[in-house]
């Protein structure tokens, strides 16, 4: 299984959405995380929009990329 880390600045919208999509459509093929260099909070609009396509981001949180230090990603 490939391990993927999606990075952006705030880890609030695009990276969260990408994580959700890859987790749903890449299930069993990818282990997915997302993080940012200046994390804030998951954007409520991203949560709402993704819910419309059947992806639940309500349990997500913005994470700092340091949380994944030392972990190997493909």
PyMOL CGO cylinders between C-alpha atoms (Angstrom):
from pymol import cmd
from pymol.cgo import CYLINDER

trace = [
    CYLINDER, 0.00, 0.00, 0.00, 1.30, 3.47, -0.89, 0.3, 1, 1, 1, 1, 1, 1,
    CYLINDER, 1.30, 3.47, -0.89, 1.56, 6.05, 1.86, 0.3, 1, 1, 1, 1, 1, 1,
    CYLINDER, 1.56, 6.05, 1.86, 0.63, 9.62, 0.85, 0.3, 1, 1, 1, 1, 1, 1,
    CYLINDER, 0.63, 9.62, 0.85, 1.00, 12.93, 2.68, 0.3, 1, 1, 1, 1, 1, 1,
    CYLINDER, 1.00, 12.93, 2.68, -0.84, 15.89, 1.15, 0.3, 1, 1, 1, 1, 1, 1,
    CYLINDER, -0.84, 15.89, 1.15, 0.67, 19.22, 2.19, 0.3, 1, 1, 1, 1, 1, 1,
    CYLINDER, 0.67, 19.22, 2.19, -0.50, 22.82, 2.09, 0.3, 1, 1, 1, 1, 1, 1,
    CYLINDER, -0.50, 22.82, 2.09, -0.19, 25.85, 4.30, 0.3, 1, 1, 1, 1, 1, 1,
    CYLINDER, -0.19, 25.85, 4.30, -3.31, 25.82, 6.49, 0.3, 1, 1, 1, 1, 1, 1,
    CYLINDER, -3.31, 25.82, 6.49, -4.46, 22.21, 6.12, 0.3, 1, 1, 1, 1, 1, 1,
    CYLINDER, -4.46, 22.21, 6.12, -7.95, 23.65, 6.18, 0.3, 1, 1, 1, 1, 1, 1,
    CYLINDER, -7.95, 23.65, 6.18, -9.55, 23.15, 2.78, 0.3, 1, 1, 1, 1, 1, 1,
    CYLINDER, -9.55, 23.15, 2.78, -7.89, 21.76, -0.36, 0.3, 1, 1, 1, 1, 1, 1,
    CYLINDER, -7.89, 21.76, -0.36, -5.60, 19.30, 1.38, 0.3, 1, 1, 1, 1, 1, 1,
    CYLINDER, -5.60, 19.30, 1.38, -8.46, 18.11, 3.58, 0.3, 1, 1, 1, 1, 1, 1,
    CYLINDER, -8.46, 18.11, 3.58, -10.67, 17.63, 0.51, 0.3, 1, 1, 1, 1, 1, 1,
    CYLINDER, -10.67, 17.63, 0.51, -7.91, 15.77, -1.31, 0.3, 1, 1, 1, 1, 1, 1,
    CYLINDER, -7.91, 15.77, -1.31, -7.37, 13.53, 1.72, 0.3, 1, 1, 1, 1, 1, 1,
    CYLINDER, -7.37, 13.53, 1.72, -11.08, 12.73, 1.85, 0.3, 1, 1, 1, 1, 1, 1,
    CYLINDER, -11.08, 12.73, 1.85, -11.30, 11.94, -1.87, 0.3, 1, 1, 1, 1, 1, 1,
    CYLINDER, -11.30, 11.94, -1.87, -8.21, 9.73, -1.88, 0.3, 1, 1, 1, 1, 1, 1,
    CYLINDER, -8.21, 9.73, -1.88, -9.34, 7.89, 1.24, 0.3, 1, 1, 1, 1, 1, 1,
    CYLINDER, -9.34, 7.89, 1.24, -12.72, 7.16, -0.36, 0.3, 1, 1, 1, 1, 1, 1,
    CYLINDER, -12.72, 7.16, -0.36, -11.67, 6.30, -3.90, 0.3, 1, 1, 1, 1, 1, 1,
    CYLINDER, -11.67, 6.30, -3.90, -8.25, 4.88, -3.09, 0.3, 1, 1, 1, 1, 1, 1,
    CYLINDER, -8.25, 4.88, -3.09, -9.36, 2.72, -0.16, 0.3, 1, 1, 1, 1, 1, 1,
    CYLINDER, -9.36, 2.72, -0.16, -7.17, -0.32, 0.15, 0.3, 1, 1, 1, 1, 1, 1,
    CYLINDER, -7.17, -0.32, 0.15, -4.51, 1.17, -2.14, 0.3, 1, 1, 1, 1, 1, 1,
    CYLINDER, -4.51, 1.17, -2.14, -3.45, 4.26, -0.23, 0.3, 1, 1, 1, 1, 1, 1,
    CYLINDER, -3.45, 4.26, -0.23, -2.81, 5.26, 3.36, 0.3, 1, 1, 1, 1, 1, 1,
    CYLINDER, -2.81, 5.26, 3.36, -3.53, 9.01, 3.32, 0.3, 1, 1, 1, 1, 1, 1,
    CYLINDER, -3.53, 9.01, 3.32, -2.79, 11.92, 5.64, 0.3, 1, 1, 1, 1, 1, 1,
    CYLINDER, -2.79, 11.92, 5.64, -2.79, 15.68, 5.17, 0.3, 1, 1, 1, 1, 1, 1,
    CYLINDER, -2.79, 15.68, 5.17, -0.95, 18.41, 7.03, 0.3, 1, 1, 1, 1, 1, 1,
    CYLINDER, -0.95, 18.41, 7.03, 0.12, 22.03, 6.82, 0.3, 1, 1, 1, 1, 1, 1,
    CYLINDER, 0.12, 22.03, 6.82, 2.99, 24.31, 7.75, 0.3, 1, 1, 1, 1, 1, 1,
    CYLINDER, 2.99, 24.31, 7.75, 0.60, 26.71, 9.52, 0.3, 1, 1, 1, 1, 1, 1,
    CYLINDER, 0.60, 26.71, 9.52, -2.48, 24.62, 10.40, 0.3, 1, 1, 1, 1, 1, 1,
    CYLINDER, -2.48, 24.62, 10.40, -5.68, 26.35, 11.43, 0.3, 1, 1, 1, 1, 1, 1,
    CYLINDER, -5.68, 26.35, 11.43, -9.04, 24.55, 11.36, 0.3, 1, 1, 1, 1, 1, 1,
    CYLINDER, -9.04, 24.55, 11.36, -10.97, 22.59, 8.78, 0.3, 1, 1, 1, 1, 1, 1,
    CYLINDER, -10.97, 22.59, 8.78, -13.02, 25.01, 6.71, 0.3, 1, 1, 1, 1, 1, 1,
    CYLINDER, -13.02, 25.01, 6.71, -16.77, 24.55, 7.37, 0.3, 1, 1, 1, 1, 1, 1,
    CYLINDER, -16.77, 24.55, 7.37, -17.52, 25.10, 3.68, 0.3, 1, 1, 1, 1, 1, 1,
    CYLINDER, -17.52, 25.10, 3.68, -15.17, 22.24, 2.74, 0.3, 1, 1, 1, 1, 1, 1,
    CYLINDER, -15.17, 22.24, 2.74, -17.00, 20.00, 5.21, 0.3, 1, 1, 1, 1, 1, 1,
    CYLINDER, -17.00, 20.00, 5.21, -20.38, 20.99, 3.73, 0.3, 1, 1, 1, 1, 1, 1,
    CYLINDER, -20.38, 20.99, 3.73, -19.33, 20.61, 0.08, 0.3, 1, 1, 1, 1, 1, 1,
    CYLINDER, -19.33, 20.61, 0.08, -17.69, 17.24, 0.63, 0.3, 1, 1, 1, 1, 1, 1,
    CYLINDER, -17.69, 17.24, 0.63, -20.78, 16.00, 2.47, 0.3, 1, 1, 1, 1, 1, 1,
    CYLINDER, -20.78, 16.00, 2.47, -22.75, 16.74, -0.70, 0.3, 1, 1, 1, 1, 1, 1,
    CYLINDER, -22.75, 16.74, -0.70, -20.66, 14.13, -2.54, 0.3, 1, 1, 1, 1, 1, 1,
    CYLINDER, -20.66, 14.13, -2.54, -20.77, 11.60, 0.28, 0.3, 1, 1, 1, 1, 1, 1,
    CYLINDER, -20.77, 11.60, 0.28, -17.44, 12.31, 1.97, 0.3, 1, 1, 1, 1, 1, 1,
    CYLINDER, -17.44, 12.31, 1.97, -17.51, 13.15, 5.68, 0.3, 1, 1, 1, 1, 1, 1,
    CYLINDER, -17.51, 13.15, 5.68, -14.78, 15.53, 6.86, 0.3, 1, 1, 1, 1, 1, 1,
    CYLINDER, -14.78, 15.53, 6.86, -16.53, 16.44, 10.11, 0.3, 1, 1, 1, 1, 1, 1,
    CYLINDER, -16.53, 16.44, 10.11, -14.10, 14.36, 12.15, 0.3, 1, 1, 1, 1, 1, 1,
    CYLINDER, -14.10, 14.36, 12.15, -11.02, 15.82, 10.49, 0.3, 1, 1, 1, 1, 1, 1,
    CYLINDER, -11.02, 15.82, 10.49, -8.69, 18.28, 12.16, 0.3, 1, 1, 1, 1, 1, 1,
    CYLINDER, -8.69, 18.28, 12.16, -5.91, 20.48, 10.82, 0.3, 1, 1, 1, 1, 1, 1,
    CYLINDER, -5.91, 20.48, 10.82, -2.53, 18.92, 11.56, 0.3, 1, 1, 1, 1, 1, 1,
    CYLINDER, -2.53, 18.92, 11.56, 0.99, 20.34, 11.57, 0.3, 1, 1, 1, 1, 1, 1,
    CYLINDER, 0.99, 20.34, 11.57, 3.46, 18.62, 9.28, 0.3, 1, 1, 1, 1, 1, 1,
    CYLINDER, 3.46, 18.62, 9.28, 5.72, 18.04, 12.31, 0.3, 1, 1, 1, 1, 1, 1,
    CYLINDER, 5.72, 18.04, 12.31, 3.22, 15.39, 13.47, 0.3, 1, 1, 1, 1, 1, 1,
    CYLINDER, 3.22, 15.39, 13.47, 4.56, 13.21, 10.67, 0.3, 1, 1, 1, 1, 1, 1,
    CYLINDER, 4.56, 13.21, 10.67, 8.29, 13.82, 11.21, 0.3, 1, 1, 1, 1, 1, 1,
    CYLINDER, 8.29, 13.82, 11.21, 10.26, 10.64, 10.75, 0.3, 1, 1, 1, 1, 1, 1,
    CYLINDER, 10.26, 10.64, 10.75, 7.39, 8.85, 9.02, 0.3, 1, 1, 1, 1, 1, 1,
    CYLINDER, 7.39, 8.85, 9.02, 8.05, 7.60, 5.50, 0.3, 1, 1, 1, 1, 1, 1,
    CYLINDER, 8.05, 7.60, 5.50, 5.72, 8.55, 2.65, 0.3, 1, 1, 1, 1, 1, 1,
    CYLINDER, 5.72, 8.55, 2.65, 5.81, 7.45, -0.97, 0.3, 1, 1, 1, 1, 1, 1,
]
cmd.load_cgo(trace, "trace")
